[in-house]
């Protein structure tokens, strides 16, 4: 009921009195205006009415002028001003919304990787339809927009409009992924990709799309109805088939595993930058003793259990107690999981000595609203994303199983129990001849209306933490969290592209996060929000967590996290003597994106070459 103009007078003069007290040095001051007292507001003609009235009465003291941002910077450039300049990351406070829709974000990030492959395979845009590519870009751009829902997505999660916007948002990720996948298929067709066919000769083309040499695992998928040399591929024995490099005639080391619709044949291959190589999948002639060196039956016993510890003349590098490869020595603790990862080349420990949780353990938080309601319990949290009353649970290891042990990799399953989930399984695929571990977390998230967080522990370093710097890769740039940031910016969480890297001189440990871009550093306890400053440099050495899920915000973000999920992570040890951190990160990107294997029917001239 107060006179609005009198309130305006008190606030504007009061504001400039405060600026004088603080020795504000400029003769102008930018102030943001809205046409209506709300966010996302449209302009209003009453803005100009108020400005004209103000200038008529008080314009000799303080003149108000409505300008655009461009005009403001023209004014700024016309002044002789001593303005401090800063360089660094400016983490935003809305990035955490991605963790409220993990399924859609997984689709989106898969589409991002395919988009990068498209541009590597067709850099000039000549191999496929550019209109289709533009359509994919539009959908992915819309999904990346920061708003994740409606203002009542938490208070009224059943509302038809809330669910409509959630479905529409998801559709951008679905359609973006679908269109870019089709576009990639169109490009691969120009490389000779064939459709799956009955009785096709099992030739494949392996393509390195990167401008750098890559040594990695390539994969051939064989459908359950397909044959290899007229034999159905029902067996998972590695000695049933072999992969031949048609260029050299060499039999490549391979390993067979199950896939959802048949078999997956993985094989090791070395490709020069942008190289293409034809390989042939065929039945192995001698299939009796190819794996003898991996399965020493003299030490297994009739029950087929390898339970004898190593001794002179008998090596046992893979068991539920640990895995030892050419590069890594991994120890498994029967109570928590991975307790040690040693780089055998240097003896360095890769797990942070201050780790509270073993690598890839789940940490679940929930805040009760029994004395409040789902909206208000969130609104009072502010930027903290949790409260002193928040309950925290750590996953409990209940079993370890060995799923595979072959010439290329070993696979172990770590089964955990975790509050807020029906399933929390960690599958480790440990590469035997490369310094690499692939990690898949399979979980069933239950539904809760209460504010929740789900973290995945990534407590890594390289050797001594005080000698190791952590770097984040984000939006085409690389920075040190807590150090290379604008003063006063957010240090609570960061949204990354491919992952984080820990650097100790010329040794690097890259932690890949394919599906979960959000991370946080340091203690998970509720506390006052720390902004970037000189003291925040210590944050660079703190423990890393993947912030895989949350539904805490009182508006916009989705409240229901329930469902089945598969989240992929990986560890890559990269030795690189280049001083520029960009090079090892680029190498990690190539490993994440991988090489491409397509069904291929060589012509007669190509067959003559091999």
C-alpha positions in Angstrom: 0.0 0.0 0.0 3.1 2.3 0.1 3.7 4.9 -2.6 5.9 3.1 -5.2 7.8 6.3 -6.2 8.7 7.0 -2.6 10.1 3.5 -2.3 12.1 4.0 -5.5 13.5 7.2 -4.1 14.6 5.6 -0.9 16.2 2.6 -2.6 18.1 4.5 -5.3 19.5 7.2 -3.1 20.3 4.7 -0.4 22.1 2.5 -2.9 24.3 5.4 -4.2 25.0 6.5 -0.6 26.3 2.9 0.0 28.5 3.2 -3.2 30.0 6.4 -1.9 30.8 4.8 1.5 32.6 2.0 -0.5 34.5 4.6 -2.5 32.9 3.5 -5.8 35.2 5.2 -8.4 33.0 5.6 -11.5 30.4 8.2 -12.5 28.0 5.6 -13.7 26.5 2.4 -12.4 24.9 -0.5 -14.3 21.7 -1.9 -12.8 19.6 -4.7 -14.2 15.9 -4.1 -14.7 12.8 -6.2 -15.3 9.4 -5.3 -16.6 7.7 -7.4 -13.9 8.8 -8.5 -10.5 9.8 -12.0 -11.5 12.5 -13.9 -13.3 12.3 -14.4 -17.1 10.1 -11.3 -17.3 9.1 -9.5 -20.5 9.6 -5.7 -20.9 6.9 -3.3 -19.8 6.0 0.2 -20.9 5.7 1.2 -17.2 9.5 0.9 -17.0 9.8 4.0 -19.2 7.0 5.8 -17.3 9.0 5.3 -14.1 12.3 6.4 -15.7 10.7 9.6 -17.2 9.1 10.4 -13.8 12.4 9.9 -12.0 14.5 12.0 -14.3 11.9 14.8 -14.2 12.1 15.0 -10.4 15.6 13.7 -9.5 17.5 13.6 -12.8 19.9 16.5 -11.8 21.2 14.3 -9.0 21.0 10.8 -10.5 20.0 10.3 -14.2 18.5 7.0 -15.2 18.9 5.8 -18.8 17.6 2.5 -20.3 20.4 1.0 -22.4 21.2 -2.4 -24.0 24.3 -4.4 -23.0 26.0 -3.3 -26.2 25.4 0.4 -25.3 26.7 -0.2 -21.8 30.0 -1.6 -23.1 30.3 1.4 -25.5 30.1 3.6 -22.5 32.6 1.5 -20.7 35.1 1.6 -23.5 34.8 5.4 -23.8 36.0 5.8 -20.2 39.6 5.9 -18.9 39.1 3.2 -16.3 41.5 1.0 -14.3 39.5 -2.2 -14.3 41.0 -5.5 -12.9 41.0 -8.3 -15.5 40.6 -12.0 -14.6 41.0 -15.2 -16.5 39.5 -18.5 -15.6 36.5 -20.7 -15.4 33.1 -19.2 -14.3 31.1 -22.2 -13.1 27.4 -21.6 -13.1 24.9 -22.4 -10.5 22.4 -24.2 -12.8 24.7 -26.9 -14.1 23.5 -29.3 -11.4 20.2 -29.8 -13.2 21.8 -32.4 -15.5 21.9 -34.9 -12.6 18.1 -34.8 -12.3 17.7 -36.6 -15.6 20.5 -39.1 -15.9 18.9 -41.2 -18.6 18.4 -38.2 -21.0 21.9 -36.9 -20.2 23.4 -40.3 -21.1 21.6 -40.1 -24.5 22.7 -36.5 -25.0 26.4 -37.2 -24.2 26.4 -40.3 -26.5 25.1 -38.0 -29.2 27.9 -35.5 -28.5 30.5 -38.1 -29.0 28.9 -39.2 -32.3 28.7 -35.6 -33.3 32.5 -35.3 -32.8 33.0 -38.5 -34.8 30.9 -37.2 -37.6 33.0 -34.1 -37.9 36.2 -36.2 -37.9 34.9 -38.6 -40.5 33.4 -35.9 -42.7 35.3 -32.6 -41.9 34.1 -30.8 -45.0 30.5 -32.0 -44.7 30.5 -33.7 -48.2 29.5 -37.2 -47.3 26.0 -36.8 -46.0 23.1 -34.4 -45.8 24.0 -31.1 -44.1 20.3 -30.4 -43.4 20.2 -33.5 -41.3 23.3 -32.5 -39.3 21.8 -29.0 -38.7 18.6 -30.6 -37.4 20.6 -32.8 -35.0 22.5 -29.7 -33.8 19.2 -27.9 -33.1 17.8 -30.7 -31.0 21.0 -31.1 -29.0 21.2 -27.3 -28.4 17.7 -27.3 -27.1 18.4 -30.2 -24.7 21.5 -28.4 -23.4 19.5 -25.3 -22.4 19.6 -24.9 -18.7 16.0 -25.3 -17.6 15.0 -28.8 -16.9 11.3 -28.6 -16.1 8.5 -26.4 -14.8 8.3 -24.2 -11.7 6.1 -26.8 -10.0 8.1 -29.9 -10.9 8.7 -30.6 -7.2 5.6 -29.3 -5.6 3.2 -30.9 -8.2 5.1 -33.7 -9.9 1.9 -35.3 -11.1 0.8 -32.2 -13.0 0.1 -32.8 -16.7 2.1 -29.8 -17.8 5.1 -30.7 -15.6 5.2 -34.2 -17.2 4.6 -32.7 -20.7 7.6 -30.4 -20.3 9.7 -33.3 -18.9 8.8 -35.5 -21.9 9.4 -32.6 -24.4 12.8 -32.0 -22.8 13.7 -35.7 -23.1 12.5 -35.7 -26.7 15.3 -33.3 -27.7 17.9 -35.7 -26.4 16.1 -38.7 -28.1 15.7 -37.0 -31.4 19.1 -35.5 -31.3 20.7 -38.9 -30.7 18.5 -40.5 -33.3 19.3 -38.0 -36.0 23.0 -37.8 -35.4 23.1 -41.6 -35.3 21.4 -41.7 -38.7 23.8 -39.1 -40.0 26.8 -41.1 -38.8 25.3 -44.2 -40.5 25.0 -42.3 -43.8 28.7 -41.3 -43.5 29.8 -44.8 -42.7 27.9 -46.0 -45.7 30.4 -44.0 -47.8 33.2 -45.9 -46.1 31.7 -49.2 -47.2 29.4 -50.1 -44.3 27.2 -53.1 -45.1 23.9 -54.1 -43.5 23.8 -57.3 -41.5 23.3 -60.1 -44.0 22.7 -63.8 -43.8 25.8 -65.9 -44.8 27.9 -62.8 -45.4 31.7 -63.3 -45.3 32.9 -62.0 -42.0 35.0 -59.1 -43.2 35.1 -55.8 -41.3 36.7 -52.4 -41.7 38.3 -50.8 -38.7 38.6 -47.0 -38.9 40.7 -44.7 -36.8 38.9 -41.3 -37.1 41.5 -39.4 -35.1 44.5 -37.4 -36.2 46.7 -39.4 -33.9 48.0 -43.0 -33.7 45.7 -45.2 -31.5 46.3 -48.6 -29.9 43.1 -49.8 -28.4 40.5 -52.5 -28.4 38.1 -52.7 -31.4 34.9 -54.7 -31.3 32.9 -56.9 -33.6 29.3 -57.7 -32.7 27.9 -61.0 -34.0 24.1 -61.3 -33.9 22.8 -64.6 -32.4 21.4 -65.6 -35.9 24.7 -64.9 -37.7 27.3 -67.6 -38.5 31.1 -67.7 -38.7 32.2 -70.0 -41.5 28.7 -71.6 -41.5 28.8 -72.3 -37.8 26.4 -70.6 -35.3 28.4 -68.7 -32.7 26.8 -70.1 -29.5 30.0 -70.6 -27.6 31.8 -68.0 -25.6 35.1 -69.8 -25.8 37.8 -67.5 -27.2 39.4 -70.3 -29.2 36.3 -70.8 -31.4 37.1 -67.8 -33.6 40.1 -65.6 -34.5 40.6 -62.1 -36.0 43.0 -61.8 -38.9 44.6 -58.6 -40.0 44.1 -58.8 -43.8 47.0 -56.4 -44.5 49.6 -58.3 -42.6 48.1 -61.8 -42.2 48.7 -61.6 -38.5 46.2 -63.2 -36.1 45.2 -60.5 -33.7 44.8 -61.3 -30.0 41.1 -61.4 -29.3 38.6 -62.3 -26.6 34.9 -63.2 -26.8 32.2 -62.0 -24.4 28.4 -62.0 -24.4 26.4 -59.1 -25.7 22.6 -58.4 -25.5 21.9 -60.0 -28.9 24.8 -62.4 -29.4 28.6 -62.3 -29.0 31.1 -59.5 -28.8 34.6 -60.1 -30.2 37.2 -57.7 -28.9 40.6 -57.5 -30.4 43.7 -55.4 -30.0 44.7 -53.2 -32.9 47.2 -50.4 -33.6 46.2 -47.8 -36.2 48.0 -44.8 -37.5 46.3 -41.5 -37.7 43.1 -41.7 -39.9 44.1 -45.3 -40.9 41.6 -47.9 -42.2 42.3 -51.6 -41.8 40.3 -54.6 -43.0 40.1 -57.6 -40.7 38.5 -61.1 -41.1 36.6 -63.0 -38.5 36.9 -66.8 -39.0 36.8 -70.1 -37.2 40.0 -71.2 -35.7 41.5 -74.3 -37.1 43.2 -75.5 -33.9 40.8 -74.8 -31.0 42.0 -77.1 -28.3 44.8 -75.4 -26.4 44.9 -71.7 -27.4 44.1 -70.5 -23.9 46.3 -73.0 -22.0 48.6 -70.3 -20.7 45.5 -68.5 -19.3 43.8 -71.5 -17.8 46.3 -73.8 -16.0 43.9 -76.7 -15.2 46.5 -78.4 -13.0 45.8 -75.8 -10.4 42.1 -75.6 -10.7 40.9 -78.9 -9.5 37.8 -80.9 -10.5 35.4 -78.2 -9.1 36.9 -75.7 -11.6 37.8 -73.1 -8.9 41.1 -71.3 -9.0 41.8 -70.9 -5.3 45.6 -71.6 -5.0 47.8 -68.7 -4.2 50.7 -68.0 -6.6 54.0 -69.7 -5.9 57.2 -70.4 -7.9 56.3 -71.7 -11.3 52.6 -70.8 -10.9 51.2 -67.4 -11.6 47.7 -66.4 -10.6 47.2 -62.7 -11.6 43.4 -62.7 -11.7 41.1 -63.5 -8.7 38.4 -62.0 -6.6 41.3 -60.7 -4.4 43.0 -58.6 -7.1 44.2 -58.3 -10.6 47.8 -57.8 -11.8 48.4 -56.8 -15.4 51.4 -55.6 -17.4 50.8 -52.1 -16.1 48.6 -52.2 -12.9 48.4 -54.0 -9.6 44.9 -53.8 -8.2 44.0 -55.1 -4.7 40.5 -55.8 -3.7 39.4 -55.6 -0.1 36.6 -58.0 0.8 34.8 -55.3 2.9 34.9 -52.2 0.7 36.2 -53.1 -2.8 39.2 -51.6 -4.5 41.8 -50.7 -1.8 44.9 -50.2 -4.0 45.9 -49.4 -7.6 49.6 -49.4 -8.2 51.3 -48.2 -11.4 53.8 -51.0 -11.9 56.0 -48.8 -14.1 56.7 -46.3 -11.3 55.3 -47.9 -8.1 52.9 -44.9 -7.6 49.7 -45.3 -5.7 46.7 -44.0 -7.7 44.2 -43.9 -4.7 44.3 -40.7 -2.6 45.6 -41.5 0.9 42.7 -39.5 2.5 40.0 -41.3 0.7 36.9 -42.0 2.9 35.3 -44.3 0.2 36.8 -46.9 -2.1 36.8 -46.1 -5.8 33.3 -46.3 -7.4 31.5 -46.9 -4.1 28.1 -45.2 -4.0 27.2 -42.5 -1.4 23.5 -41.7 -1.0 22.0 -38.7 0.8 18.4 -38.0 1.7 16.8 -35.2 3.6 13.5 -35.8 5.4 10.6 -33.3 5.0 8.4 -34.7 7.8 8.4 -31.3 9.5 8.0 -29.3 6.3 7.0 -30.1 2.7 8.9 -31.2 -0.5 9.1 -27.6 -1.7 10.1 -25.6 1.4 12.7 -28.2 2.6 14.5 -27.6 -0.7 14.1 -23.8 -0.8 15.8 -23.2 2.6 18.9 -25.2 1.4 20.0 -22.3 -0.8 23.2 -23.2 -2.7 24.2 -25.8 -0.2 22.2 -28.6 -1.8 21.9 -30.4 1.6 21.1 -29.7 5.2 22.6 -30.6 8.6 19.8 -33.0 9.0 20.7 -34.8 5.8 21.3 -38.5 6.3 24.2 -40.1 4.4 24.6 -43.8 3.5 27.6 -45.6 2.1 27.4 -48.7 -0.1 28.2 -52.0 1.6 30.1 -54.7 -0.4 28.3 -58.0 -0.2 30.0 -60.1 -2.8 32.8 -60.2 -5.4 32.6 -62.5 -8.5 35.0 -63.1 -11.3 33.1 -63.0 -14.6 35.9 -63.4 -17.1 39.6 -64.0 -17.5 40.9 -64.0 -21.0 44.0 -62.9 -23.0 42.9 -59.2 -23.3 41.0 -58.4 -20.1 39.6 -59.7 -16.9 36.1 -58.8 -15.6 35.0 -58.7 -12.0 31.7 -57.9 -10.4 31.5 -56.0 -7.1 28.0 -56.3 -5.7 27.0 -53.6 -3.2 23.9 -52.7 -1.1 23.0 -49.0 -0.9 20.1 -47.2 0.6 17.9 -45.6 -2.1 18.7 -48.3 -4.6 17.6 -51.8 -5.3 20.8 -52.7 -7.2 24.2 -51.1 -7.1 26.7 -53.3 -9.0 30.2 -52.2 -10.1 31.7 -54.1 -13.1 35.4 -53.8 -13.5 37.0 -54.6 -16.9 40.7 -54.6 -16.4 42.8 -54.5 -19.6 45.8 -56.8 -19.4 48.1 -55.1 -21.9 47.1 -51.5 -21.6 47.0 -49.2 -18.5 43.2 -49.0 -18.6 40.2 -50.0 -16.5 36.7 -49.7 -17.8 34.0 -49.4 -15.1 30.3 -49.8 -15.5 27.9 -49.0 -12.6 24.5 -50.7 -12.9 21.9 -49.5 -10.5 18.2 -49.5 -9.9 17.2 -46.2 -8.3 14.1 -46.2 -6.1 11.7 -43.3 -6.1 11.6 -40.6 -3.4 9.9 -37.3 -3.1 12.5 -36.1 -0.6 15.7 -34.3 -1.7 18.3 -36.8 -2.7 21.9 -37.0 -3.9 23.8 -40.0 -5.3 27.6 -39.7 -5.5 30.2 -42.1 -7.0 33.5 -41.9 -5.2 36.5 -41.1 -7.5 39.3 -40.7 -4.9 42.2 -40.7 -7.3 45.6 -39.0 -7.5 49.0 -39.9 -8.9 51.5 -40.7 -6.2 51.8 -38.0 -3.6 48.7 -35.6 -3.7 50.9 -32.6 -2.8 52.8 -33.1 -6.1 49.7 -33.8 -8.2 47.5 -31.2 -9.8 44.0 -31.9 -10.9 42.7 -30.4 -14.2 39.1 -30.4 -15.5 38.1 -30.4 -19.2 35.2 -28.2 -20.0 33.8 -26.5 -23.1 37.0 -26.9 -25.0 39.2 -25.5 -22.3 41.3 -27.0 -19.5 41.6 -25.5 -16.0 42.6 -26.3 -12.5 39.6 -26.3 -10.2 39.9 -23.9 -7.3 42.8 -22.1 -9.0 42.0 -21.1 -12.6 38.6 -19.5 -11.7 37.1 -16.1 -11.5 37.2 -14.6 -7.9 33.9 -15.3 -6.1 32.8 -18.0 -8.5 31.3 -21.4 -7.6 33.6 -24.1 -6.2 30.8 -26.5 -5.1 30.4 -28.4 -8.3 31.6 -28.4 -11.9 30.1 -29.7 -15.2 32.8 -31.4 -17.3 33.1 -32.7 -20.9 34.9 -36.0 -20.8 36.4 -36.1 -17.4 39.3 -35.0 -15.1 43.0 -35.6 -15.2 45.5 -35.9 -12.4 49.0 -34.7 -13.4 52.3 -35.4 -11.7 55.1 -34.2 -14.0 54.9 -36.4 -17.1 52.5 -39.0 -15.6 48.8 -38.5 -16.0 45.7 -40.4 -14.7 42.6 -39.5 -16.7 39.2 -40.3 -15.1 36.6 -40.6 -17.8 32.9 -39.9 -17.0 31.0 -40.7 -20.1 27.5 -40.3 -18.7 27.8 -38.2 -15.6 29.2 -34.7 -16.3 28.7 -33.2 -12.8 31.5 -33.5 -10.1 32.2 -32.1 -6.7 35.5 -31.8 -4.7 36.1 -32.3 -1.0 33.8 -33.0 2.0 30.2 -34.0 1.4 29.1 -32.5 4.7 26.6 -29.7 4.8 28.6 -26.4 5.2 28.7 -22.8 4.2 29.4 -22.3 0.5 33.0 -21.6 -0.4 33.6 -19.2 -3.3 36.8 -19.0 -5.4 39.6 -17.1 -3.7 43.2 -17.6 -2.7 42.2 -20.1 0.0 40.3 -22.2 -2.5 43.5 -23.3 -4.1 43.6 -26.1 -1.6 40.4 -27.5 -3.2 42.5 -28.6 -6.1 44.0 -31.4 -4.0 40.7 -32.6 -2.5 38.8 -35.9 -3.1 36.8 -36.1 -6.3 33.2 -37.4 -6.5 31.0 -37.9 -9.5 27.6 -36.3 -8.6 25.5 -38.8 -10.6 22.0 -37.9 -9.4 20.1 -35.2 -7.5 16.5 -34.0 -7.2 17.0 -31.3 -4.6 16.0 -28.0 -6.3 12.6 -26.7 -5.5 11.8 -25.8 -9.1 12.6 -26.7 -12.7 14.5 -29.9 -12.1 12.9 -33.4 -12.2 12.0 -34.9 -8.8 11.7 -38.6 -9.7 15.1 -40.3 -10.2 13.8 -43.9 -10.2 14.7 -46.4 -12.9 17.4 -48.7 -14.1 20.7 -47.0 -15.2 24.1 -48.0 -16.6 26.8 -45.4 -16.0 30.2 -45.8 -17.6 33.5 -44.6 -16.2 37.1 -45.4 -17.2 40.7 -44.9 -15.9 43.6 -44.3 -18.4 47.2 -44.0 -17.4 48.9 -41.7 -19.9 52.6 -41.0 -20.0 53.3 -37.9 -22.0 56.5 -35.8 -21.8 54.8 -32.9 -23.5 54.5 -30.0 -21.1 51.2 -28.9 -22.5 48.4 -30.6 -20.6 46.2 -30.5 -23.8 48.1 -33.4 -25.4 47.4 -36.2 -22.8 43.8 -35.0 -22.6 43.5 -35.2 -26.4 44.9 -38.8 -26.2 42.2 -39.6 -23.6 39.5 -38.1 -25.7 40.5 -40.5 -28.6 40.3 -43.5 -26.3 36.9 -42.4 -25.0 35.5 -41.9 -28.6 37.3 -45.1 -29.7 37.7 -46.6 -33.2 34.8 -47.6 -35.5 34.3 -51.2 -36.8 31.8 -51.7 -39.6 30.7 -54.8 -41.6 32.5 -54.6 -44.9 32.4 -56.6 -48.1 35.8 -56.2 -49.9 35.9 -56.1 -53.6 37.9 -58.6 -55.7 40.8 -56.2 -56.1 41.0 -55.8 -52.3 40.9 -59.5 -51.8 43.8 -60.0 -54.1 45.9 -57.8 -51.7 45.3 -60.3 -48.9 
